[in-house]
Amino acid sequence: MRRAIKELRRDSGQALTETLALVPIVVALSIAIARLAVWMIGRRAAEEAASAASVAVLEGADGRSAAVQALPSWARGKAAVTVSRTQARVVLSEPLGMEWMELPDMTATVKWAPVGP
Protein backbone atom coordinates (compact mmCIF):
# COMPACT_ATOMS: atom_id res chain seq x y z
CA MET A 1 0.00 0.00 0.00
CA ARG A 2 2.80 2.42 0.89
CA ARG A 3 4.51 1.67 -2.38
CA ALA A 4 1.35 2.59 -4.34
CA ILE A 5 1.03 5.89 -2.46
CA LYS A 6 4.67 6.77 -3.16
CA GLU A 7 4.10 5.97 -6.84
CA LEU A 8 1.06 8.30 -6.95
CA ARG A 9 2.98 11.13 -5.27
CA ARG A 10 5.81 10.87 -7.74
CA ASP A 11 3.51 11.04 -10.80
CA SER A 12 1.07 13.64 -9.48
CA GLY A 13 2.96 16.66 -10.88
CA GLN A 14 3.27 15.32 -14.41
CA ALA A 15 -0.28 16.15 -15.49
CA LEU A 16 0.04 19.69 -14.16
CA THR A 17 3.35 20.17 -15.95
CA GLU A 18 1.94 18.89 -19.24
CA THR A 19 -1.13 21.11 -18.91
CA LEU A 20 0.98 24.19 -18.20
CA ALA A 21 3.16 23.38 -21.22
CA LEU A 22 0.08 23.36 -23.47
CA VAL A 23 -1.34 26.69 -22.24
CA PRO A 24 0.77 28.93 -24.56
CA ILE A 25 -0.11 26.79 -27.57
CA VAL A 26 -3.83 26.92 -26.77
CA VAL A 27 -3.72 30.68 -26.23
CA ALA A 28 -1.82 31.29 -29.50
CA LEU A 29 -4.22 29.08 -31.44
CA SER A 30 -7.24 30.82 -29.90
CA ILE A 31 -5.88 34.26 -30.83
CA ALA A 32 -5.20 33.10 -34.39
CA ILE A 33 -8.71 31.70 -34.78
CA ALA A 34 -10.27 34.87 -33.34
CA ARG A 35 -8.16 37.05 -35.67
CA LEU A 36 -9.17 35.02 -38.70
CA ALA A 37 -12.84 35.29 -37.71
CA VAL A 38 -12.56 39.08 -37.34
CA TRP A 39 -10.86 39.30 -40.74
CA MET A 40 -13.58 37.19 -42.40
CA ILE A 41 -16.34 39.32 -40.88
CA GLY A 42 -14.59 42.52 -41.97
CA ARG A 43 -14.03 41.23 -45.48
CA ARG A 44 -17.69 40.24 -45.78
CA ALA A 45 -18.81 43.66 -44.51
CA ALA A 46 -16.60 45.35 -47.14
CA GLU A 47 -18.09 43.15 -49.88
CA GLU A 48 -21.64 43.98 -48.83
CA ALA A 49 -20.88 47.71 -48.72
CA ALA A 50 -19.24 47.69 -52.15
CA SER A 51 -22.22 45.83 -53.59
CA ALA A 52 -24.64 48.31 -52.02
CA ALA A 53 -22.64 51.19 -53.53
CA SER A 54 -22.74 49.64 -56.99
CA VAL A 55 -26.49 49.12 -56.85
CA ALA A 56 -27.00 52.70 -55.66
CA VAL A 57 -24.86 54.14 -58.47
CA LEU A 58 -26.66 52.06 -61.09
CA GLU A 59 -29.99 53.31 -59.71
CA GLY A 60 -28.78 56.92 -59.82
CA ALA A 61 -28.34 57.40 -56.05
CA ASP A 62 -25.30 58.32 -53.96
CA GLY A 63 -23.07 55.25 -53.88
CA ARG A 64 -20.81 56.47 -51.08
CA SER A 65 -23.64 57.00 -48.60
CA ALA A 66 -25.17 53.65 -49.60
CA ALA A 67 -21.87 51.93 -48.88
CA VAL A 68 -21.50 53.63 -45.50
CA GLN A 69 -25.09 52.75 -44.56
CA ALA A 70 -24.48 49.11 -45.54
CA LEU A 71 -21.51 48.84 -43.16
CA PRO A 72 -22.07 47.67 -39.59
CA SER A 73 -21.78 50.49 -37.03
CA TRP A 74 -18.41 49.22 -35.71
CA ALA A 75 -16.88 49.45 -39.20
CA ARG A 76 -18.12 52.87 -40.29
CA GLY A 77 -15.28 54.79 -38.68
CA LYS A 78 -12.67 52.36 -40.03
CA ALA A 79 -13.76 52.37 -43.68
CA ALA A 80 -12.36 54.17 -46.69
CA VAL A 81 -15.03 54.24 -49.41
CA THR A 82 -14.24 55.25 -52.99
CA VAL A 83 -17.01 55.32 -55.59
CA SER A 84 -16.70 56.27 -59.26
CA ARG A 85 -18.94 55.83 -62.31
CA THR A 86 -17.74 52.27 -62.87
CA GLN A 87 -16.27 51.08 -59.61
CA ALA A 88 -16.87 50.95 -55.86
CA ARG A 89 -14.05 50.13 -53.46
CA VAL A 90 -14.32 49.67 -49.70
CA VAL A 91 -11.23 49.23 -47.52
CA LEU A 92 -11.54 48.51 -43.81
CA SER A 93 -8.58 49.18 -41.53
CA GLU A 94 -7.37 46.61 -39.04
CA PRO A 95 -9.64 46.46 -35.99
CA LEU A 96 -8.73 45.98 -32.35
CA GLY A 97 -5.03 46.77 -32.76
CA MET A 98 -4.29 43.48 -34.47
CA GLU A 99 -1.91 44.86 -37.07
CA TRP A 100 0.82 42.51 -35.85
CA MET A 101 -0.76 39.50 -37.60
CA GLU A 102 -0.32 39.73 -41.36
CA LEU A 103 -3.48 38.98 -43.31
CA PRO A 104 -4.67 40.33 -46.65
CA ASP A 105 -6.50 43.64 -46.57
CA MET A 106 -10.19 43.70 -45.80
CA THR A 107 -10.88 45.19 -49.21
CA ALA A 108 -13.69 44.70 -51.70
CA THR A 109 -13.99 46.15 -55.17
CA VAL A 110 -17.03 45.92 -57.44
CA LYS A 111 -16.70 46.98 -61.07
CA TRP A 112 -19.41 47.38 -63.68
CA ALA A 113 -19.83 48.65 -67.22
CA PRO A 114 -20.87 52.28 -67.55
CA VAL A 115 -24.57 52.75 -68.09
CA GLY A 116 -26.11 55.58 -70.09
CA PRO A 117 -24.49 58.47 -71.93
C-alpha positions as CSV (number, residue, x, y, z in Angstrom):
1,M,0.0,0.0,0.0
2,R,2.8,2.4,0.9
3,R,4.5,1.7,-2.4
4,A,1.3,2.6,-4.3
5,I,1.0,5.9,-2.5
6,K,4.7,6.8,-3.2
7,E,4.1,6.0,-6.8
8,L,1.1,8.3,-7.0
9,R,3.0,11.1,-5.3
10,R,5.8,10.9,-7.7
11,D,3.5,11.0,-10.8
12,S,1.1,13.6,-9.5
13,G,3.0,16.7,-10.9
14,Q,3.3,15.3,-14.4
15,A,-0.3,16.1,-15.5
16,L,0.0,19.7,-14.2
17,T,3.4,20.2,-15.9
18,E,1.9,18.9,-19.2
19,T,-1.1,21.1,-18.9
20,L,1.0,24.2,-18.2
21,A,3.2,23.4,-21.2
22,L,0.1,23.4,-23.5
23,V,-1.3,26.7,-22.2
24,P,0.8,28.9,-24.6
25,I,-0.1,26.8,-27.6
26,V,-3.8,26.9,-26.8
27,V,-3.7,30.7,-26.2
28,A,-1.8,31.3,-29.5
29,L,-4.2,29.1,-31.4
30,S,-7.2,30.8,-29.9
31,I,-5.9,34.3,-30.8
32,A,-5.2,33.1,-34.4
33,I,-8.7,31.7,-34.8
34,A,-10.3,34.9,-33.3
35,R,-8.2,37.0,-35.7
36,L,-9.2,35.0,-38.7
37,A,-12.8,35.3,-37.7
38,V,-12.6,39.1,-37.3
39,W,-10.9,39.3,-40.7
40,M,-13.6,37.2,-42.4
41,I,-16.3,39.3,-40.9
42,G,-14.6,42.5,-42.0
43,R,-14.0,41.2,-45.5
44,R,-17.7,40.2,-45.8
45,A,-18.8,43.7,-44.5
46,A,-16.6,45.4,-47.1
47,E,-18.1,43.2,-49.9
48,E,-21.6,44.0,-48.8
49,A,-20.9,47.7,-48.7
50,A,-19.2,47.7,-52.2
51,S,-22.2,45.8,-53.6
52,A,-24.6,48.3,-52.0
53,A,-22.6,51.2,-53.5
54,S,-22.7,49.6,-57.0
55,V,-26.5,49.1,-56.8
56,A,-27.0,52.7,-55.7
57,V,-24.9,54.1,-58.5
58,L,-26.7,52.1,-61.1
59,E,-30.0,53.3,-59.7
60,G,-28.8,56.9,-59.8
61,A,-28.3,57.4,-56.1
62,D,-25.3,58.3,-54.0
63,G,-23.1,55.2,-53.9
64,R,-20.8,56.5,-51.1
65,S,-23.6,57.0,-48.6
66,A,-25.2,53.7,-49.6
67,A,-21.9,51.9,-48.9
68,V,-21.5,53.6,-45.5
69,Q,-25.1,52.7,-44.6
70,A,-24.5,49.1,-45.5
71,L,-21.5,48.8,-43.2
72,P,-22.1,47.7,-39.6
73,S,-21.8,50.5,-37.0
74,W,-18.4,49.2,-35.7
75,A,-16.9,49.4,-39.2
76,R,-18.1,52.9,-40.3
77,G,-15.3,54.8,-38.7
78,K,-12.7,52.4,-40.0
79,A,-13.8,52.4,-43.7
80,A,-12.4,54.2,-46.7
81,V,-15.0,54.2,-49.4
82,T,-14.2,55.3,-53.0
83,V,-17.0,55.3,-55.6
84,S,-16.7,56.3,-59.3
85,R,-18.9,55.8,-62.3
86,T,-17.7,52.3,-62.9
87,Q,-16.3,51.1,-59.6
88,A,-16.9,50.9,-55.9
89,R,-14.0,50.1,-53.5
90,V,-14.3,49.7,-49.7
91,V,-11.2,49.2,-47.5
92,L,-11.5,48.5,-43.8
93,S,-8.6,49.2,-41.5
94,E,-7.4,46.6,-39.0
95,P,-9.6,46.5,-36.0
96,L,-8.7,46.0,-32.3
97,G,-5.0,46.8,-32.8
98,M,-4.3,43.5,-34.5
99,E,-1.9,44.9,-37.1
100,W,0.8,42.5,-35.9
101,M,-0.8,39.5,-37.6
102,E,-0.3,39.7,-41.4
103,L,-3.5,39.0,-43.3
104,P,-4.7,40.3,-46.7
105,D,-6.5,43.6,-46.6
106,M,-10.2,43.7,-45.8
107,T,-10.9,45.2,-49.2
108,A,-13.7,44.7,-51.7
109,T,-14.0,46.2,-55.2
110,V,-17.0,45.9,-57.4
111,K,-16.7,47.0,-61.1
112,W,-19.4,47.4,-63.7
113,A,-19.8,48.7,-67.2
114,P,-20.9,52.3,-67.5
115,V,-24.6,52.8,-68.1
116,G,-26.1,55.6,-70.1
117,P,-24.5,58.5,-71.9
